[in-house]
Amino acid sequence: MQSGVWALQPLADMSVAEFRDWQELLETRTGVVLNEQRRSFLQTNLSARMRELGVEGYGAYYQQVTDGPRGAVEWSTLLDRLTVQETRFFRHRPSFDVLEAYLRERLAQGLKQPLALWSVGCASGEEPYSLAISAAEVLRTSEFEGQFGVTGTDISLNALSKAREGLFSSRRFEHMDAELSKRYFQTQEDGRLKVLPSLASRVCCARLNVLELNKAPMSGMDVIFCQNLLIYFRRWRRREILNHLAERLAPGGLLVVGVGEVAGWQHPLLTPVANEHVLAFTRQG
Ligand SMILES: C[S@@+](CC[C@H](N)C(=O)[O-])C[C@H]1O[C@@H](n2cnc3c(N)ncnc32)[C@H](O)[C@@H]1O
């Protein structure tokens, strides 16, 4: 069929069995749950990709995506269409206020080694760069200036390559203090802003599926941010992931989770931060 004709075809309805197969595939591989209300989201995004490839039928495409190494390449493309990668700088300001207060307290005690911060589900980089700016600002005029490193991890290779590029449209800065954007970014000829090498060199981004945290090398982290990722997961999985993250914290470390993303979770090593606007915990020293 010619591509123009193909594009005019109405969206084929997905059978119950096909929906279940795709739901299961996404959840098994990423943890992300697509409930019945998200059926049309799944259908629209799969169809768009199938049109690009000229594949007819959700079943045939499923076979293609699950077919060995070739399927893995296609999966990596499809993943970006099926996961939400929305993010912004300093998302949920109260979480960053808690972070900065915590960093000031750590600084007051004196640093024995550089601070290690981790953004879990870092998307296109706004969160890890925000963590880096907070740390840089707190340490800026101290003897420990620049003594920190931020790791950003995500399952999406596409999101990670954007994060590594560190180039953002000026619209992304509407809510950032102008002083900060001037201090840490350089405006390019096309109007976009690029993170300055001095800050970029403190941020490192790597692929990590949070379902495989047991394979992750991170340990002894001073700060872990995990916001707007767990909401897509089942409750038991959210708890399991947080239990893993708690173990990756250094004694005295801070874990920040998106507000409302996990209810009633506790961990024997952690103490909740007393602030009703954030969901954060510190690991006992
Ligand atoms: C909505 S964004 C949140 C970004 C950022 N943390 C924030 O709060 O703005 C969720 C990110 O989680 C990533 N993600 C989804 N499933 C994942 C998994 N199993 N492992 C790691 N990252 C995952 C997505 O690729 C996406 O970039």
The ligand as an SDF file (V2000), in Angstrom:
LIG
                    3D

 27 29  0  0  0  0  0  0  0  0999 V2000
    7.6730   12.0590   33.7330 C   0  0  0  0  0  0  0  0  0  0  0  0
    9.4110   11.8140   33.5600 S   0  0  0  0  0  0  0  0  0  0  0  0
    9.9760   12.5000   35.0900 C   0  0  0  0  0  0  0  0  0  0  0  0
   11.2330   13.2930   34.9240 C   0  0  0  0  0  0  0  0  0  0  0  0
   11.7570   13.9830   36.1920 C   0  0  0  0  0  0  0  0  0  0  0  0
   12.0880   13.0170   37.2230 N   0  0  0  0  0  0  0  0  0  0  0  0
   10.7820   15.0070   36.7170 C   0  0  0  0  0  0  0  0  0  0  0  0
   10.2420   14.8180   37.8080 O   0  0  0  0  0  0  0  0  0  0  0  0
   10.5440   15.9930   36.0440 O   0  0  0  0  0  0  0  0  0  0  0  0
    9.5510   10.0440   33.8340 C   0  0  0  0  0  0  0  0  0  0  0  0
   10.8340    9.4450   33.2660 C   0  0  0  0  0  0  0  0  0  0  0  0
   10.9590    8.1060   33.7520 O   0  0  0  0  0  0  0  0  0  0  0  0
   11.5070    7.3070   32.7290 C   0  0  0  0  0  0  0  0  0  0  0  0
   11.1980    5.8860   32.9810 N   0  0  0  0  0  0  0  0  0  0  0  0
   10.0440    5.2150   32.7700 C   0  0  0  0  0  0  0  0  0  0  0  0
   10.1940    3.9270   33.1220 N   0  0  0  0  0  0  0  0  0  0  0  0
   11.4480    3.7890   33.5670 C   0  0  0  0  0  0  0  0  0  0  0  0
   12.1930    2.7010   34.0700 C   0  0  0  0  0  0  0  0  0  0  0  0
   11.6690    1.4810   34.1880 N   0  0  0  0  0  0  0  0  0  0  0  0
   13.4730    2.9180   34.4430 N   0  0  0  0  0  0  0  0  0  0  0  0
   14.0270    4.1480   34.3450 C   0  0  0  0  0  0  0  0  0  0  0  0
   13.3930    5.2170   33.8640 N   0  0  0  0  0  0  0  0  0  0  0  0
   12.1070    5.0400   33.4880 C   0  0  0  0  0  0  0  0  0  0  0  0
   10.9130    7.8630   31.4400 C   0  0  0  0  0  0  0  0  0  0  0  0
   11.7130    7.5390   30.3100 O   0  0  0  0  0  0  0  0  0  0  0  0
   10.8500    9.3590   31.7420 C   0  0  0  0  0  0  0  0  0  0  0  0
   11.9910   10.0190   31.2550 O   0  0  0  0  0  0  0  0  0  0  0  0
  1  2  1  0
  2  3  1  0
  2 10  1  0
  3  4  1  0
  4  5  1  0
  5  6  1  0
  5  7  1  0
  7  8  2  0
  7  9  1  0
 10 11  1  0
 11 12  1  0
 11 26  1  0
 12 13  1  0
 13 14  1  0
 13 24  1  0
 14 15  1  0
 14 23  1  0
 15 16  2  0
 16 17  1  0
 17 18  1  0
 17 23  2  0
 18 19  1  0
 18 20  2  0
 20 21  1  0
 21 22  2  0
 22 23  1  0
 24 25  1  0
 24 26  1  0
 26 27  1  0
M  CHG  2   2   1   9  -1
M  END
$$$$
